[in-house]
């Protein structure tokens, strides 16, 4: 499916999808009242886990492996493992960050935790999220170059992760003393990097069409890593029976929605 026409229409879809997956999530976080927002973080994290794992293992990765030779399949698995290790090392060295923690989230955080997370003048969140969103944009571009269908579901997977991500970041900035408007401004500035990443990815990756499946597998390894190493531990802190059932319900809902879309929506997704 690498014969997708690289046109201005494809670029428009990449820009719109990057905008949807990042900026729409930011405005969702902004327009929900803070107290309600805090209650929604954990359910959204649980739902996101189901969405992301379902999209990666039921749609994205199978598509990347389609029509590949046995030798190429081995290389793709190697790229997937390399991706998981790479993102572990990047996060360990603090070059990338994924944050859904905030004060009063049910975890044990010292007073002033959110102010520390925000960094001086909010630069820590702005820089970290900007890099993260830029990479998301490149991922959307790679998916659309491979196939419009894969582009759409990849944008949806990123959106599923961005909702709890932006909720967490917004609460961190609010608790660190930022006004709602200033917190929104910081998040919008970082969200714009997703669009920039999509545009850069479109023009750069179109020069390497034969390698798009490898780029996609590496990209999906990042989503799997986020779901398994970051999102799953987030909900393990909540151990009551009621919270456990809620987590399983939302996680299963996300997974089954993707599963049924795969079965009944093959002609549309």
C-alpha positions in Angstrom: 0.0 0.0 0.0 3.1 2.2 -0.3 1.7 3.6 -3.6 -0.4 6.1 -1.7 -0.5 9.3 -3.7 1.7 11.9 -2.0 -0.3 15.0 -2.8 -1.5 18.3 -1.2 -4.7 16.3 -0.2 -2.5 13.9 1.8 -0.7 16.8 3.4 -4.0 18.4 4.4 -5.1 15.1 6.0 -1.9 14.9 8.0 -2.3 18.5 9.2 -5.9 18.0 10.2 -5.1 14.7 11.9 -2.2 16.2 13.8 -4.4 19.1 14.9 -7.1 16.7 16.0 -4.8 14.4 17.9 -3.1 17.2 19.8 -5.0 20.5 19.9 -8.5 19.0 20.3 -7.2 17.1 23.4 -5.8 20.3 24.8 -9.1 22.2 24.5 -11.0 19.2 26.0 -8.8 19.5 29.1 -9.3 23.3 29.2 -13.1 23.4 29.0 -13.7 20.7 31.7 -13.7 22.2 35.2 -10.6 21.3 37.3 -12.4 19.2 39.9 -14.2 17.2 37.3 -11.0 17.0 35.3 -9.2 15.3 38.2 -12.0 12.6 38.4 -11.7 11.9 34.6 -8.0 11.3 34.4 -8.0 7.7 35.7 -11.0 6.5 33.6 -9.4 8.2 30.5 -6.1 6.5 31.2 -7.8 3.1 31.4 -9.8 3.8 28.2 -6.6 4.9 26.5 -4.8 1.7 27.3 -7.5 -0.3 25.6 -7.6 2.0 22.6 -3.8 2.1 22.1 -3.1 -1.6 22.5 -6.1 -2.5 20.3 -5.0 -0.1 17.6 -1.3 -1.2 17.7 -1.9 -5.0 17.8 -5.1 -5.3 15.8 -4.6 -2.6 13.1 -1.2 -0.9 12.9 1.3 -3.7 13.4 -0.6 -6.2 11.2 -0.8 -3.6 8.5 3.0 -3.0 8.7 3.7 -6.7 8.5 1.4 -7.3 5.5 3.0 -8.6 2.3 6.5 -8.7 4.0 9.0 -11.5 3.3 10.1 -13.8 6.1 13.4 -11.9 6.3 11.6 -8.6 6.5 9.3 -9.9 9.2 12.4 -10.8 11.3 13.8 -7.3 10.7 10.5 -5.7 11.7 10.4 -7.6 15.0 13.9 -6.5 15.7 12.9 -2.9 15.0 10.0 -3.3 17.4 12.2 -4.6 20.2 14.8 -1.9 19.4 12.1 0.7 19.7 11.0 -0.5 23.1 14.5 -0.5 24.4 15.2 2.9 22.8 12.2 4.6 24.5 13.1 3.0 27.8 16.6 4.5 27.6 15.3 7.9 26.4 12.9 8.1 29.3 15.6 6.8 31.7 17.9 9.6 30.6 15.0 12.1 30.9 15.2 13.1 27.3 11.5 12.3 26.9 8.8 12.4 29.5 5.3 11.1 29.8 3.4 12.5 32.8 -0.1 11.9 34.2 0.9 12.5 37.8 -0.3 15.5 39.7 -1.1 16.5 43.3 -4.3 15.0 44.7 -4.4 12.3 42.0 -4.6 9.5 44.6 -0.8 8.9 44.6 1.7 9.9 47.2 3.2 13.2 46.2 5.0 15.7 48.4 3.7 19.3 48.6 5.0 21.4 45.7 5.2 18.3 43.4 3.3 20.0 40.6 5.4 23.2 40.8 8.6 21.0 40.5 7.1 19.2 37.5 6.2 22.4 35.7 9.7 23.7 36.1 10.8 27.3 36.1 8.2 29.4 34.3 6.7 26.1 33.0 9.6 25.5 30.7 10.0 21.8 31.7 6.5 20.9 30.5 6.7 23.2 27.4 10.0 21.6 26.2 9.1 18.0 27.1 5.6 18.2 25.5 6.8 20.1 22.4 9.3 17.3 21.6 6.7 14.6 22.3 4.1 16.3 20.1 6.7 16.8 17.3 7.4 13.1 17.3 3.6 12.4 17.3 3.3 14.5 14.2 6.0 12.6 12.4 4.3 9.3 13.4 1.0 10.5 11.8 2.8 11.5 8.6 4.4 8.1 8.3 1.1 6.4 8.9 -0.7 8.5 6.2 2.1 7.9 3.7 1.7 4.2 4.2 -2.1 4.2 4.0 -4.9 6.7 4.7 -6.7 4.2 6.9 -3.6 3.6 9.0 -3.1 7.3 9.3 -6.6 7.8 10.7 -6.3 5.1 13.3 -2.8 6.2 14.3 -4.1 9.7 14.8 -6.9 8.2 16.9 -4.4 6.3 19.0 -2.3 9.4 19.6 -5.5 11.3 20.5 -6.4 8.5 23.0 -3.1 9.0 24.7 -3.1 12.8 24.5 -6.4 13.2 26.4 -5.0 11.9 29.8 -1.6 13.5 29.0 -3.0 16.9 28.5 -5.4 16.5 31.5 -2.4 15.7 33.7 -0.3 18.6 32.3 -3.1 21.1 32.7 -3.7 20.1 36.3 0.1 20.3 37.0 0.2 23.8 35.7 -2.9 24.9 37.5 -1.6 23.5 40.8 1.8 25.1 40.2 0.0 28.5 40.2 -0.7 29.1 36.5 -4.0 30.7 35.5 -6.2 28.6 33.3 -5.5 30.9 30.3 -1.8 30.7 30.8 -1.9 26.9 31.2 -3.9 26.8 28.0 -1.4 28.9 26.1 1.5 26.7 27.2 -0.3 23.6 26.1 -1.4 25.1 22.8 2.2 26.2 22.0 3.4 22.6 22.6 0.5 21.2 20.7 1.4 23.2 17.6 4.6 21.2 17.4 2.5 18.2 16.4 1.5 20.0 13.2 5.1 21.0 12.5 6.1 17.4 13.0 3.4 16.3 10.6 4.6 18.7 7.9 8.3 17.9 8.3 7.5 14.2 8.3 5.5 14.4 5.1 8.3 16.0 3.1 11.1 14.0 4.7 9.6 10.6 4.9 8.3 10.7 1.3 11.9 10.3 0.3 12.2 7.0 2.1 9.0 5.1 1.0 10.5 1.6 1.1 11.4 2.1 4.8 7.9 3.3 5.9 6.9 -0.1 7.4 10.1 0.0 9.5 9.3 3.5 10.6 5.7 2.6 11.4 6.8 -0.4 13.5 9.2 1.8 15.4 6.5 4.3 15.9 4.0 1.8 17.2 6.6 0.4 19.6 6.6 3.9 21.2 2.8 3.7 21.7 3.1 0.1 23.2 5.8 1.3 25.5 3.7 4.3 26.7 0.7 2.0 27.3 2.6 -0.7 29.1 5.3 1.2 31.0 3.5 4.5 31.7 -0.2 4.2 31.5 -0.7 0.7 33.1 1.4 1.6 36.2 -0.7 4.8 36.6 -3.8 2.8 37.4 -2.1 0.2 39.5 -2.0 2.7 42.4 -5.8 2.5 42.7 -6.5 -0.8 44.4 -10.1 -0.7 45.8 -12.5 -3.2 44.3 -14.7 -0.4 42.9 -11.8 1.3 41.2 -10.4 -2.0 39.9 -13.7 -2.8 38.2 -14.0 0.7 36.8 -10.5 0.3 35.3 -11.2 -3.1 33.8 -14.5 -1.8 32.4 -12.9 1.2 30.6 -9.9 -0.7 29.4 -12.1 -3.5 28.0 -14.4 -1.0 26.4 -11.5 0.6 24.6 -10.2 -2.7 23.4 -13.5 -4.1 22.3 -14.4 -0.8 20.4 -11.2 -1.3 18.3 -11.9 -5.0 17.9 -15.4 -4.5 16.6 -14.2 -1.7 14.3 -11.7 -4.1 12.9 -14.4 -6.8 12.2 -17.3 -4.6 11.1 -15.5 -1.6 9.7 -12.9 -3.1 7.4 -14.2 -1.0 4.5 -14.2 2.2 6.5 -11.1 2.0 8.7 
